Each structure stands twice: as structure tokens, then as C-alpha cells.
Amino acid sequence: MQQALEEAIGELDPARPIRSFAAGRTDTGVHAAGQVVHFDAAGPIPPRRWPKALNGRLPPSIRVRAAAAVRADWHACFSARYRRYRYTIYNGSAPNLFLAPWSWHRYRFRLDEARMEAALQELQGEHDFTAFQRAGSRRADAITTLQELSLERQGDLVVVELQASGFLYGMVRLLMGQLVAVGEGRLAPELFHRRWRERSRGDVKEAAPARGLCLLRVGYRENLFPRAAWYDSQPRFQLDSHDPPAEAEEDSAAPARQDGQLQGKSPR
């Protein structure tokens, strides 16, 4: 994304070498609904015209939603007060092509969201999260503050949101891998807490897939952009039907359907 953006900026402002700086680093496959980038420009284009000008030169998978002029000492990364991520798990038994690009389809059995939420809430506050940091990080330490945490089940979707002053390299995906193990009963909540409190990085081996993760927004002291452009621009999925809990499946006397339902393009 950075290369495509810098090439587009360079076409519009060729007077100087272009270097952009993003609010956060994301792995390949991670979505960003509210990434913030800053760059220096010397040309005559006013801020309000940059989005349209850039979008005409960017690939369809990248879109600029708003632009604003900032102080010379403002930095997309270092001026940020928080980042907020959303992770979406599809916990239904049948695959869903429409959810697949934006969620982790995980179904061995129904996740116990109450166990997951109880384990998650213990993480709030300032802690050393070495256990949830991938190798290759350039940070001096692994201390960060988790400001807000939430977990919500909506039918077969389990949605987790995490807001922090900053995130470690690979932190959310490693954390979600452990949290799902708790929800599946493979990892006791007590062991989950012991691993991160004792900074047992070697015991944290499962990372959730990148496709379920989205950088939802980045917060600053200033209100730089219209709320509609940055606050919650990733749509929330909603399913009208869902799998019954395991107990209901076992007790149900209804005959199994023999017909299948297919998703995809209709033949022409």
C-alpha cells in the first residue's frame, strides 16, 4: 500500500522525493478501514482536493477518504493517542463465501464467549505483553496500555475490539489465537493469564489469520477528519440465522436436510 500511495503522490507533487509515514504497521492480509498517513507536499493542491486526486491514481483496493493540513511537527504515528482494532470470527459450521475475506472461519464447535470475555478483561491496563510480540520487533520494550476491550457474539459472529496506546508487532493475532483456544476449552483461563503475565513467548504459538483483523481507527488530540470518514468505516456484519448451541443440536429431533445451499456466481 505504501508504495502505491507514494507513487500516486509523486505524480501529483513531483517537486520533491515523497516519503509517507503511517499510523501503524499491518501484516500482509490485514485490513485497514482507518489507517492514517502523513506526507509533506509542496505543490498547489489544497487538502480537500487530495482524496479525489489520489483515488484517481490508486488501485481499487486503496481509497483515501479524507485529508487535512497539519502542523510541521505532527506525525501520523507518534501523535496518535490510540489505535483500535477489530477482529471478526465466523463461528458457524457452514462456510460463508461473503464473510470469508473479512473473518476467520473457525468452527470445531461453538466458542464459549463468556470464557473468552472473562479472560480478555484481565488484560486491561498497562502491562508487559512480551508473550504477544512476534520476533522482529524494533521496540525497546513490550509495555503498552490496553485502554478498552470488548467481546460480542452476534449469532455465529464473535467480534473482539481492542483499543490501546500502541500495539506490539503481531500482538492482536497472537492474542486472538490464545483467546480462541480458551473459548474452545483447549486452554484454561488460568494458563492463559500465566503465559502473558510470565512473558512466556515460547508457549504462545498459534496466531489467528490476518484476514479477520482490521485497523478500525486511529485517534488524535485534534479532530482532523469528518467522523464518517474515520470513526467506524468497516461495516459490521449481521447474520439473520445462526447455528443453535450444541445442546440444542443434540436435543433436536428435526430430520436433517438433504439438499445443499451453494454460494457463488450464478451460471450464465
C-alpha positions in Angstrom: 0.0 0.0 0.0 2.8 2.4 0.9 4.5 2.1 -2.5 1.2 2.6 -4.4 0.4 5.7 -2.3 3.8 7.3 -2.7 3.8 6.7 -6.4 0.4 8.4 -6.7 1.6 11.3 -4.5 4.7 11.7 -6.7 2.6 12.0 -9.8 0.8 14.9 -8.3 3.7 16.6 -6.5 6.9 15.8 -8.4 8.9 18.7 -6.9 10.4 16.6 -4.1 11.0 13.0 -3.1 7.9 11.6 -1.4 8.1 9.6 1.8 4.9 8.7 3.7 4.5 7.7 7.3 1.6 5.6 8.6 0.0 5.5 12.0 0.5 1.7 12.3 2.2 -1.2 10.7 -0.1 -4.0 9.5 0.8 -7.5 8.3 0.0 -8.7 4.8 -3.7 -9.6 4.6 -4.8 -7.3 7.5 -7.5 -4.8 6.6 -7.3 -1.1 7.4 -10.5 0.9 7.5 -9.0 3.8 9.3 -5.3 4.0 8.5 -3.8 7.5 8.8 -0.8 8.6 6.7 1.1 11.9 6.6 3.5 13.3 4.0 5.0 16.6 3.0 3.7 18.3 -0.1 5.0 21.5 -1.9 2.5 21.7 -4.7 -0.6 23.9 -5.1 -3.2 21.2 -4.4 -5.4 22.1 -1.4 -6.1 19.4 1.2 -9.7 19.0 0.3 -8.8 18.0 -3.3 -6.1 15.4 -2.4 -8.6 12.5 -1.8 -10.2 12.7 -5.3 -6.8 13.3 -7.0 -5.2 10.4 -5.3 -8.1 8.0 -5.7 -8.0 8.5 -9.5 -4.4 7.1 -9.4 -4.7 4.4 -6.8 -5.8 0.7 -7.3 -9.4 -0.1 -6.4 -8.3 -1.8 -3.1 -6.9 1.5 -1.7 -9.0 4.6 -1.1 -8.3 8.0 0.5 -11.4 9.1 2.5 -10.3 12.5 3.8 -7.3 14.8 4.0 -6.3 17.7 6.2 -3.3 20.1 6.7 -1.4 19.6 9.9 1.5 21.3 11.8 5.0 20.6 10.7 5.8 18.7 13.9 2.6 16.5 13.6 3.3 12.8 13.0 0.7 10.1 12.0 2.4 7.5 14.3 3.9 9.5 17.2 1.0 12.0 17.6 -1.6 9.2 17.9 -3.3 8.8 21.3 -4.7 5.3 20.5 -5.3 2.7 17.8 -8.4 0.5 17.7 -8.5 -2.9 16.1 -11.5 -5.2 15.4 -11.2 -9.0 15.0 -14.1 -10.9 13.5 -14.6 -14.7 13.9 -17.2 -16.6 12.0 -18.2 -19.4 14.3 -20.8 -21.1 12.0 -20.5 -24.7 10.9 -21.1 -24.0 7.2 -18.6 -21.9 5.1 -19.8 -18.5 4.0 -18.1 -17.0 0.9 -19.3 -13.5 1.7 -17.7 -13.4 5.1 -14.5 -15.3 4.1 -12.4 -12.3 3.1 -13.1 -10.4 6.3 -13.3 -13.0 9.0 -11.6 -16.2 10.5 -13.9 -19.1 9.9 -13.3 -21.2 13.0 -15.6 -23.9 13.9 -14.6 -27.0 15.8 -17.6 -26.4 18.0 -19.4 -23.4 19.4 -17.0 -21.0 21.1 -17.7 -20.2 24.7 -17.7 -16.4 24.5 -18.3 -16.0 28.3 -14.9 -17.7 29.0 -13.2 -15.7 26.3 -14.6 -12.3 27.6 -13.6 -13.1 31.2 -10.0 -13.9 30.0 -9.9 -10.8 27.8 -10.9 -8.3 30.6 -7.9 -9.2 32.7 -5.7 -7.7 30.0 -7.0 -4.1 30.5 -4.4 -1.6 31.8 -0.7 -1.2 31.4 1.3 -4.4 31.2 4.3 -6.1 29.6 2.9 -8.1 26.7 6.1 -9.8 25.6 4.2 -13.1 25.2 2.2 -11.5 22.4 5.0 -10.0 20.4 6.4 -11.6 17.3 10.1 -11.8 16.6 11.5 -8.9 14.6 10.1 -6.0 16.6 12.2 -2.9 16.9 10.5 -1.6 20.1 12.7 -1.1 23.1 10.2 -2.8 25.4 6.9 -4.6 25.3 4.9 -2.4 27.7 1.7 -1.0 26.4 -1.7 0.1 27.7 -4.9 -1.6 26.7 -7.5 1.1 27.2 -10.7 -0.6 26.0 -11.7 -4.2 25.4 -14.9 -5.7 24.2 -16.2 -9.1 23.0 -19.6 -9.6 21.5 -21.4 -12.5 20.0 -24.0 -11.8 17.3 -25.3 -15.1 16.1 -22.4 -17.0 14.6 -20.1 -14.0 14.7 -17.8 -13.3 17.6 -16.4 -9.7 17.4 -13.5 -8.5 19.5 -12.4 -4.9 19.7 -9.1 -3.8 21.3 -8.0 -0.2 21.8 -4.5 0.6 23.0 -1.9 3.4 23.2 0.1 1.2 20.8 0.3 -2.4 19.7 3.2 -4.7 19.5 4.3 -6.4 16.3 1.8 -9.3 15.7 0.1 -8.7 19.1 -3.5 -8.9 18.2 -3.2 -12.0 16.1 -1.2 -13.9 18.8 -3.7 -12.7 21.5 -6.7 -13.9 19.4 -5.1 -17.3 18.8 -4.8 -17.8 22.5 -8.3 -16.4 23.2 -9.9 -18.8 20.8 -8.0 -21.7 22.5 -9.7 -20.5 25.7 -13.1 -20.4 24.0 -12.6 -23.9 22.6 -11.7 -25.3 26.1 -8.1 -26.2 24.9 -6.5 -23.6 27.2 -7.6 -22.9 30.7 -8.1 -19.2 31.6 -5.6 -19.6 34.4 -2.9 -20.8 32.0 -3.8 -18.0 29.5 -3.1 -15.4 32.2 0.0 -17.1 33.4 1.5 -17.1 30.0 1.2 -13.4 29.4 2.0 -12.4 33.0 5.1 -14.5 33.0 6.0 -13.3 29.5 6.1 -16.9 28.2 6.6 -16.1 24.5 7.7 -19.6 23.7 4.3 -21.0 24.8 2.3 -18.7 22.5 2.5 -20.4 19.1 -0.9 -20.0 17.5 -1.6 -16.8 15.6 -5.1 -16.0 14.2 -5.2 -15.4 10.4 -4.7 -11.9 9.2 -7.9 -11.7 7.2 -10.1 -11.4 10.3 -8.2 -8.3 11.6 -9.0 -4.7 10.7 -7.4 -1.4 11.9 -10.6 0.3 12.7 -9.4 3.8 13.6 -6.6 5.9 15.0 -7.3 8.7 17.5 -5.6 12.1 17.8 -6.0 15.0 20.1 -7.2 17.1 17.2 -10.4 16.3 15.2 -8.8 16.2 11.8 -11.4 14.4 9.7 -15.2 14.2 9.5 -16.5 11.4 11.7 -18.0 9.5 8.8 -14.5 9.3 7.2 -12.6 7.7 10.0 -14.5 6.6 13.1 -16.2 3.3 12.1 -15.8 2.8 8.4 -15.6 -1.0 8.4 -19.2 -2.3 8.1 -20.5 -4.6 10.8 -21.7 -7.9 9.5 -25.1 -9.2 10.7 -26.5 -12.7 10.1 -30.2 -13.4 10.2 -29.7 -17.0 11.2 -27.1 -19.0 13.1 -26.3 -22.4 14.3 -28.0 -23.5 17.5 -25.9 -24.1 20.6 -24.5 -27.6 21.0 -27.2 -28.6 23.5 -29.9 -27.6 21.1 -28.3 -29.6 18.3 -28.1 -32.7 20.4 -31.7 -32.4 21.6 -33.2 -31.6 18.2 -35.4 -34.2 16.7 -35.9 -32.4 13.4 -34.8 -34.5 10.4 -31.6 -33.4 8.6 -32.0 -31.7 5.3 -30.5 -33.5 2.3 -30.4 -30.5 0.0 -27.4 -28.2 -0.2 -27.1 -24.5 -0.4 -24.4 -23.0 -2.6 -22.8 -19.6 -2.7 -21.1 -18.0 -5.6 -21.8 -16.6 -9.0 -24.9 -17.9 -10.9 -24.2 -19.6 -14.2 -25.0 -17.7 -17.3 
